[in-house]
């Protein structure tokens, strides 16, 4: 295989890898957005339950059931904790992919720049 063919093959592989990482970045960004929304909803729910003076209801498997305020706050707290852990995990994954995207972009620029006019 000639050097030119090898460079073309390397470039095609790098472009495919770069596009895949960009798709993964978009998916992670969407997931982060959804988790942030979920966190905001949980914070609002916590405020509402904290200020409630009457009965409190939660959904369990699609069914609404009455519960006491302390249990509802405990449930919200554990959901918030889980959401925060997931946000941290997805953020780390996103940052790792962002670094990989930059590395692949730099390699592509270098490879394509070294080809010169054909």
NORTADA-V475746 format. One record per residue. RES is the residue in three letters. NEAR is the number of other ideal C-beta (glycine too) atoms within 10 Angstrom. Layout:
# NORTADA-V475746
[[RES & NEAR] [RES & NEAR]]
This chain:
# NORTADA-V475746
[[UNK & 7] [UNK & 7] [UNK & 7] [UNK & 10] [UNK & 9] [UNK & 10] [UNK & 14] [UNK & 14] [UNK & 11] [UNK & 13] [UNK & 15] [UNK & 10] [UNK & 10] [UNK & 18] [UNK & 14] [UNK & 11] [UNK & 16] [UNK & 17] [UNK & 11] [UNK & 14] [UNK & 20] [UNK & 14] [UNK & 11] [UNK & 16] [UNK & 16] [UNK & 10] [UNK & 14] [UNK & 19] [UNK & 14] [UNK & 11] [UNK & 17] [UNK & 16] [UNK & 10] [UNK & 12] [UNK & 19] [UNK & 12] [UNK & 11] [UNK & 16] [UNK & 16] [UNK & 11] [UNK & 14] [UNK & 19] [UNK & 13] [UNK & 11] [UNK & 17] [UNK & 16] [UNK & 11] [UNK & 12] [UNK & 19] [UNK & 11] [UNK & 8] [UNK & 13] [UNK & 6] [UNK & 5] [UNK & 9] [UNK & 16] [UNK & 12] [UNK & 15] [UNK & 8] [UNK & 10] [UNK & 5] [UNK & 5] [UNK & 7] [UNK & 9] [UNK & 9] [UNK & 9] [UNK & 17] [UNK & 10] [UNK & 15] [UNK & 10] [UNK & 12] [UNK & 20] [UNK & 17] [UNK & 12] [UNK & 16] [UNK & 21] [UNK & 12] [UNK & 10] [UNK & 16] [UNK & 17] [UNK & 11] [UNK & 12] [UNK & 19] [UNK & 13] [UNK & 11] [UNK & 16] [UNK & 16] [UNK & 11] [UNK & 12] [UNK & 18] [UNK & 14] [UNK & 11] [UNK & 16] [UNK & 17] [UNK & 11] [UNK & 13] [UNK & 19] [UNK & 14] [UNK & 11] [UNK & 16] [UNK & 17] [UNK & 11] [UNK & 13] [UNK & 19] [UNK & 14] [UNK & 10] [UNK & 15] [UNK & 16] [UNK & 11] [UNK & 10] [UNK & 15] [UNK & 13] [UNK & 8] [UNK & 8] [UNK & 11] [UNK & 6] [UNK & 3] [UNK & 4]]
